């Protein structure tokens, strides 16, 4: 199976946050605080990670793990949410996808890093069984750093499963 670069499957997407993204925050449909519901961000994150992984392996994928997800800063209605996603690490049938989420205040242009999360997805064959995926070839120093960090996270996950 041919090795692929990180750039070949990386995706940056953006979404305008509208009132419909507020959910029923604080049981108030008008949402006077103007916050986007965290579940909306999690859904977008899972979708972009799935696209990146599918683009890398050209197979259907399933999300099997979402690492801790912290909200560093709020995202407001009217913000543009930017999701930057790429493959960090590849195992035999699984991939770790990193997603960095930023919110841009369209009035001021200020961009705030709001979330970072790592997801593990597994490629599946036509009958739903795990199937091998192409290796990843980190090229830049940042990609190599991310690969090493993801490799360590993968070892920790494996050790956790053994407990």
N, C-alpha and C positions, 0 to 999 in steps of 0.2 A: 504494500500500500504506500502510495506516494506521500512524502512529508509536505506539509503546507505551512506557509508563514502566518503569523498572527494577523497581519494586514489583510490577508485574503478573505477573512471572515468578519473582521471588526465592523461594528455598526454604531453610528451616532444617529439618534432620532430625537425629535422634539415634539412636544405636545402643549397646546395652550390649555391651561386649567380653567374650566368653566364652572358655573354653579352646580351643574350635574355631578361634578367631581367632589362636592362637599359632602355627599351622602346625607345622612340625617344627623349631622354633628350636633352633639348636645341636645338632641331631640328637637331641634329648631330648624325648620326647612329654610328659613332665611339666613341662617348661619351668620350672625352678626360679627363673629370673629374673622370670618373669611378664610378659614383653613381648609385645605384639601384633605380629604379622608386618607389616612395612611394605607388603607387597603387598596386604594386606587393606585398608589405608587408601587405597592408590592405587585399588583397585577401587571402594570407596565414593565416592571423590572423582570418578571418571569417571562413575559412575552418577548422582550428584546433578547434575553438570554437564550430563549428557545430558537429565535431566528438565527442568532450567531452560531449556535451549536449545529443547527440543521444546515446552515450554509457551509460550515466546516466539513461535516461528514456526509452531506447530501443524503441523509436518512431521517426518518422520523425520530424524535427524541422524547424522553419523559424526564421531568424534574424529579429527582430522588432526594434532594437535600437543599435546604436553604440555611446557610450559616447565620449566626446572629446578625440581626439588622438593627442598626441604631439610627435614630433620627437626630442628626446634629443640629438641624435648624428647621423651622416650619416652612411649608410651601403654601402660598396663598392663592386664592382665586385670582385669575388675571396674570399669574406668573407663567412664563414659558418654562417647562420642565425639559431638561436635556439629559438624555441617557446615553452614556458612553460605555460600550460593552465589547469585550474581547475575550478570547480563549487565553487562560493563564497556564493551564496544564492539561495534559491528556494521558489517561491510563489506557488500558487495553480496550475497554468498551465505554468508559466514562470520560467526561470532560469537566474541568472547573471553568466556569465563566465568571468573570468579574464585571460588575456593573457599578459605575460611578454616576450618581445622580446630582444634578445641579439645578438650581432654580434661578431664572433671570427675571428681575423686576423690569418689566418693559417700560416703565416710566423713567427709571433712573439708569438702566443698563447694568446695574450691579448684579453680579453672578455670585451665588452662594453655594458652596458644596453642602448638600443636605444629607446625603446617604452614600454609603458604599456597602456592597453586599457581594457575597460569593455564593454561587449556586452550583450544584453538581447535577449533571444530566447524564443520562445513559442513552446511547443510540440503540434502536431496536430494528430487527429485521421485519419482514412482511408478516410474520406470525406473532410478533410481539416479544421475541427473545432478544437479549442483549447481543450486539454484534460489534466486531472490531471497528475501530475508527482510525483515521489517518493520524500520524504523529504530528506534533507541532514543532516548528522551527523558530524559536525566538531569535530575533536579529539584533535589535537595539539593546543598549544597556538596561533600559527600563523593562523591556520584555523579558530579558534574562533574569532581572531581579524578581519580577512578578512570578516567573516560572519557579525559581528556587523557593520563594515564599509559599507558593501553591503546593509545591512538592512536600514541604514540611506540613502544611495543613492536611494534605492527603494522608500522610503517615499518622498524624494525630487522629484523624477520622477512623482509620483502620484500627488503631489501638483502642479507640472508644467502642467500636463494634465488638471487639474481642471480650470486653468486660461483661 
